[in-house]
Amino acid sequence: MKQELLNKYSIPVPRYTSYPPANFFNESFTADLHRNVVVESNKRKPEHISIYIHIPFCYQMCYYCGCNSQLMREKTAIVNYIDALKKEIRMVLPLLDHSRKISQIHYGGGTPTSQPVAVLKEINQMILSEFECIENPEIAIECHPGYMNEQYWLDLIQAGFNRISIGVQDFNEDVLKTSNRKASRMPIEDIVKIIRDNGLSLNMDFIYGLPLQTPESFAETINKAISLKPDRIVTFSYAHVPWVNKLQENLEKTGLPSVETKSRIYETAKGLLLDAGYKTIGLDHFVLSGDELYKALESKSLHRNFQGYCTRRTTGQVYAFGITGISQLASAYSQNTKDLDMYIEQVNKGNLPIAKGYILSEEEQVTREVISELMCNYTVNWEQIAERMNIPVESVKDALNYNELALADFAKDGIIEFDEGHITVLPEAAPFVRNVAASLDKLMLNSEKKYSKSI
């Protein structure tokens, strides 16, 4: 990337994992509203059900983490949380049309694998006993390999999971120590063999932009990952937001890579992955050519929800459980309280533990569709969006901050091509897709909300 483009476009913009971003959620959204939009969601698309389970507990706190997580509590508090989690699930499942099918179940955190496998298996069975699944649903869990022995991996497989995401972050132990991250308990090769021998899909997650990382050191990590040939490799860009998580200030003591170095780290990793036969998906995913995600990208039908990149086949409206869980429904978002004790108290009283949310206007639903299409497939065809939303093309553009002068500036810089019928982000400019999306977003006009930088 040219230095002048990095300087111009490495600015704070939303990540657009949702639209609107979560910092637009407001506390006027009540538990009663949540109940209403859950019931209303039965009549909306997508029809499938996607479930998210949040386990917040961690054995130690990684300094880079932006998730809602906390240190392990005493056993009683953890048991009380899991009991409340199951009660919340039992409150919501009756509100759903049981002719709908499960397409995804995803466990995140925190560290979901901080819990006994028996707990995870019980929650899976509770959900799966109520609904049928689509063919080949995705039952996935994020795993911290620092604390998992061979028996845990084997038991996890027996609990019904068919996709394992290993949070490696980096194979360089100096990088991990600086970030307060424990390295894998078992040799990674042994873990991969267990997963492969049992026929599960395998993701490996990495973070770039951490202290001590260089293009050369991260290349060693990526080359090791390539040698293990996981189905998907994810290279998350570290988002430095110490105003959200003060622990991140610890990383400033060692020092973070410059924007230029961070860009070279990513470009080096990307080059190695492409040379090894992996295909680029979105901003940070790389998959093998036979992967369902790549086939969706080729047909310009890649999609994403709060569970991550998916296909139109596997996507669903997301129903989230546990503290800070965000439900992503057709017309609204709703988020649970982040306070663990309040969560337990509210659920035990029979109340849905909603803290805030957001009702999308019709215009914002159109904007969400456009930005999702751009972030996933790097192109927007106005007629296709209009047909999908059942509105005129003019109404699609009216919903946006559609500014041809701004688009022309992107085009001059080699970021996009556009005409009256489409916008396409050029392959070499993919890291700037967030900037293009933000330029179309009316909510970004005069916004004073804080975001991480695009690079």
N, C-alpha and C positions, 0 to 999 in steps of 0.2 A: 504494500500500500504506500502511496506517496505520502511523505511527511505532512504536506500541506492539507491533505484530506483528513489525516488523523487529527491534526490540530483543529480543523474546522468541525468535524463530526463527532469527536470523542467528547460528547456533552451529556448531561443527565437527561435521560428519557426513560419512559416506562419499559419494562420487559415484555409487557403485553402477554403474560401467561393467562391473563383474563382481561376482559374489557367490560366496564371500566376497571382500572387497576384497583387493588384492594384498599388503597388509601382514600378512595372515594366513598367507601362504605360508611354508613351513619347509624347512630344509636337510636334513631326514631323507628328503626325496623324492629318489630316485636316478635315474640314467640307465636302469637296468634297469626301474624302475617306469614310467618314461616309455615305454619300448619296449612294456611290457605294456599300458598304457592306450591307446597308439596302436593296437595290434592289436585290443584289445577294442572300440575305438570303431567298428570296421567293422560291428559288430552293433547299434549304438545309433543313436538319432535325435538330430539331423537327419542324414539320409543324405548330404547334399551335402558337398563339400570346399571349405573356404575357406582360402586361403593368404595368410600375411602375410610380407613380406620387409622386414627392418630394415636400412637403410643409415644408419650413425650419423654420417657425416662432414658437417661444416658449414664454410663459408668463414669465418664469424665467428659468435660465440656471442650469440644474443639473450638479454637479461637475464631475460625473463619465462619462458623455456622450462622445462618440467618433464619433458621427454623425455630419454632416454638418448642424448646426442649429444656429439661432441667435435670439436675443430678438425681440419681436414685434416692428414693425416700425409704423410710422404714417399711418393713413388709406389710404392716397393717394398712398403711396409706395406699400402697400399690394395689393391694387386694380390693380396697374400697373403690379405687378408680376403675379397675377392671369390672367390678360389679355394676358401677354406675354406667359404664360404657355399654354393657349388655342390656341394661334397663333402657337406655336411650334408643338402642336399636329396636327393642321390643315396642317402644312407643311409636316409632316412625313406620316400621314395616307394614302395620295394618292400614296405613294411609295410602299405600301403593296398590295399584291395580295388579293383581297376582297373575294376570294373563301376560304381563310384560316379562321380559327375560333379562337375566343377569348377563352382562357382557364383560364386566371388569370388577375385580376386587383388588384393592391395592392397600398395602400397609406401609405407612410412613411414620416419620417421627422428627426428632428423637431417634431412638433405637428400638424398632419393633422386636428385634431379636434379643432384647434385654429380658423378655418374658419367656417363661417355660413354653415349650412347643405345645403342650397340652392346652394352654390358654388360647393360643392362636387357632388350634384345630377346633376347639369348641365354638369359637366365634364364626369360623368358616362354616361349620355344620349348621349353626343357628340360621345363617343367611341362606345357605344352599338348600336347606330343607323346606324353605318357604317358596322358592321360585325355581322354574326351569332355567337353564342356561342356553345361550346361543351355542352353535357349534364352535368348538375351540375357544372358549372364553379365556381371558387372561387373568389368572389368579397369581398376583405378584407380591413380593415382599422385598423391602430394602434391608440389606444385611451388613452388619459391622463385623468384619472377619477377625477383629482383634480379640474377640471373646468367645468364639465358637469352636468347639472341639468336633471331632469326627462324628460322634454320636448325635450331636445337635444337628449337623447338616443332614444326616440320614433321617432323623425324626422329622425335620422340616419337610422333607420330600414326602413323607407319609401323611403329612397334615393337609395335603391337597393342593399345594402350590405347584404351578407349572412354569413360572418365570422367576428367576433369582437375579436380583440386582446387588452386586457386590460393591460396597463403597470403598474402593481402593484409595482414591484421591491422588496418591503418588506412591511409587515403589521406592522412592528415595527416603530413607529413614531420617536423614537430617531435616528434610522438609517437614516430615510428619512430626518430629519432636518439636520443632519450632512452632508448629500449629497445634500442639498438645493433642495429637492424634496417635492412638496406639496402632502399631503395625500388626499385620495378620498373625494370628496365633499359630496357624498351620501354614506350611508351604502352599503358595497359591496354586501350584501345579496339582497338588493333592486334592484341593477343593474343586478345581475344575474337573478333575477325573471323576469325582463322586457325582457331580451335577450331570456330566455327559453320560456316565454309565447308566444313569436313571432317566435319560431322555428329556431333561428339562431345558428350557431356553435360558440363555445366560447373557446378562448385561454386566459391563464393568464401568463404573463411574469414576471420573477423574476431575480434578479442579486445577485450572491454570491461573496464574496471577498471584501465587502465594510467595512469601519470603523464601529466598535462597533458590528459587526456580530460575533456570536459564533455558534458552532454546536447546542447548546441548543436553542438560540433565533431564529435561522433560522428554526429549527424543529417546533417551534410554528407557524411560518409563513406557512410552508408547510402543517402542519396539518390543519390549517384553510382553505387553498386552497383545500385540499382533501375533506373537509366537504362540499365544494361548488360544487365539482365534475365537473369542466370544462372538455371539450373534450380533451384539450391539455394543459399541463403545461410545461413551458420552463424555465430552470435554466441557464441563461447566466453566464459564467465565466467573472468577471470583468477584462478587459484588461487595465493595467496601462501603458499608453503611453503618458506621459506628454509632450514629444517632438512633439506630434501631437496636443494635446489639453492642453494648459497651465492651464486651469481650474482644471485639475486633481491634480495639485500641492496642492490645498486646502485640499484634502483628506489626504495628508501626515502630516498635522498639528495634526490630531487626531490619525493617524497611521492605516496602513492596516494590515489585518491578515497575519500571517506568511504563508509560503507555506504549512507547516504541518497543521495549523488550517484551511486554505482554503480547503485543501484536505478532512479534516474531516467534514467540513460543507457540501461539496458535497456528500460524502459517506453517511452521515446521512440522507440527503434529499432523495438521491436515494433509500436508504433502506426503508424509509417511503412510498415512492411512489410505489415501487415494492410490498410492503406488502398490499397496498391499491388496487392492481390490475392494476396499470398502467404499460405500457411496455416502455422500453428504445428505443428511436430513435436517432441515431447519438450521438453526444457529449452532447447534452443539452435538447433534447425534450423527454417528457413522454406523452404517449397517452393511451386512453382506448383500450381494446383488439379488439373492433369492428371497430376501426379507419382504414381508408383507408391506412394511412401510415404504420400501423403495418402489415396489410395484404401484402403490398408491401415488407416490410422487410422480412417477412416470405418466400416470393418467391424470395428473393435476387434481387428485382427490384426497390428498393428505389432509389430516385434520388434527386438532389437538383439543384436550380439555385439561382440567386440573391434574389429571393423572399423567399427562405428558402427551407426546405425539402418538397418534393412533390412526385408524382408518375409519371411514364411514361405517364399516361393518362392526367395528368393535366399540365405537364411541357410544356414550350414553349420557343422560343427565346424571350429574354427580350428587350423591347423597352422602354427606360426610358426618362422621361420628367421632366424639372425643374432643378434648379442648382444642380450641382454635380451628377446628374442622370447618372448611368452607364448602357449602353445598352450592353447586353450579347448575341452576335450573333454567328452563327456557326463558323465563321473564324476570328472573331475580337471582341474586346471590344472598346467602345468609351465612353468618359466621358465629360459631359457638364462643362462649367466654374463654379467655385465656387463663383465667384463675382456676387452678385445680380444685381448691377447696370449695369455691363457689359452684363449680361444675357439679361436684358430687352432691352438694346441698340441694341445688335446684332439681337435679334428676331424681333424687330420693324423695323430693316433694311432689314428683309427678309432673314437673315443668320441663318444657324443652329449654335447654340452656343457651338461648340465643342472646348474643351481645350486640350485634349490629348486622346490617345488610344493605341491600340496594335493589330498588325496583327499576328495571330498565325501561325507558320510554321506547316507543316504536322506532324513533330515529336512532336511538342508541343500539337497539337490536340490529338495525341495518349496519351501523358502524362496526359493531362487533363482528358481523359476518365478513365485512370487507377486510378488517385488520387481521382476522384469523386466516383468511385466504392468503393475504399478502405474507404473513409470517410463516405460514406452512409451505406454500407453493411458489412464493416469490413472484406471483403474478396475479393480477385482478382483471377479469373480463367483465365489463360493466353489464353486458346483456345477460351473462350467466348469473350474476348476482341478482339482477332484477327478476329474472325468471324464478330463481330459487325463493326470493322473498315475495314474489307475486305483486310487484310494483313496477312503475315505469323507470327507465334508466335515469331520467331527470330526478326522480325522487331519491334514487340511490346517491347521486352526487350532491343533492341538496342536504342530505343527512350528514355530509362530511364537510370538512374545511377544505373543499376542493379548490385549489389555487394553482392555475396554470403557470403563473410566474415562478412559484416555488418549485413546481415540478420541472420547469425548464432549467432552473438552477441545478437541480439534481442531475438532469440529463447532461448539462454542460460539464459537470464534474465526472461524468462516466459512471454514475450510480444507477441510473434507470434509463429505459426507453419508454416512451409513452406516446399515445395519440388519443383521439376521441373515444376509442373502443377499449383501451387497455392501459395498464401500467405493468412493466416488468422490471424487476431488480436484476441487474446483470450479475452473472456468476461470480466474478472477481470482487464484486461490491457487496456480497451477501452480508458481511458483518454490519453494514449500515442500514439493514432493513428496518431496524427499530426507528431510525431517524425518519425514514420515509413514512412509516406508519404514524409516527407522532405528528408529522406535517399534515396529515389528513384528519386529525382528531380535534374536534371542536373543544373538547374538555381541556386540551392543552393550551388554549388561548388564555393568556393572562393567569395561568395556573402558577401558584407558588409552592406546590407540593414538591417533595424531594425524591430524587431517583438516583440510581447508580448510573455511571457513565456507560455509553454504548460500547466502548472498547476498553 
